[in-house]
């Protein structure tokens, strides 16, 4: 039986960043999960990014890291990402989760509870 979903009221967020190597992405994923700032971090890629940098359009091969956490943990997660990220201006975006599987959201609660803010 599949648990009914529940509205998350932005209690939960997916935090997204990109980096220039699979190894760096995996390291970031492991670091944030080990710190209990994210319950899960997924690495996807390679992807191709096009963006403005220093007045020109640039392209790069990157890897995407998607982290699942509670809104209350975002500030600490973003601070850690700033410290360990190799880019001068890292992408750190929080996307609100508006609804989700109740059991999955409860799991996020449990796995990010240690050291809560």
HUMOGI-V801183 format. One record per residue. N is the residue number from 1. PSI is psi in whole degrees, 0 to 359 (none if undefined). Layout:
N;PSI, N;PSI
//
This chain:
1;136, 2;130, 3;142, 4;147, 5;164, 6;152, 7;135, 8;347, 9;40, 10;26, 11;337, 12;149, 13;154, 14;126, 15;131, 16;139, 17;162, 18;150, 19;172, 20;1, 21;154, 22;323, 23;317, 24;319, 25;314, 26;321, 27;316, 28;315, 29;312, 30;321, 31;313, 32;326, 33;317, 34;326, 35;357, 36;27, 37;345, 38;142, 39;332, 40;144, 41;125, 42;141, 43;127, 44;146, 45;180, 46;153, 47;161, 48;125, 49;140, 50;134, 51;161, 52;133, 53;121, 54;45, 55;4, 56;155, 57;127, 58;158, 59;150, 60;152, 61;128, 62;170, 63;140, 64;134, 65;122, 66;119, 67;135, 68;127, 69;180, 70;148, 71;320, 72;339, 73;356, 74;311, 75;315, 76;321, 77;313, 78;321, 79;315, 80;317, 81;318, 82;321, 83;322, 84;352, 85;137, 86;346, 87;151, 88;319, 89;84, 90;145, 91;119, 92;101, 93;135, 94;124, 95;121, 96;142, 97;118, 98;339, 99;157, 100;170, 101;124, 102;317, 103;321, 104;317, 105;321, 106;323, 107;317, 108;316, 109;309, 110;316, 111;345, 112;10, 113;325, 114;126, 115;23, 116;153, 117;none
//
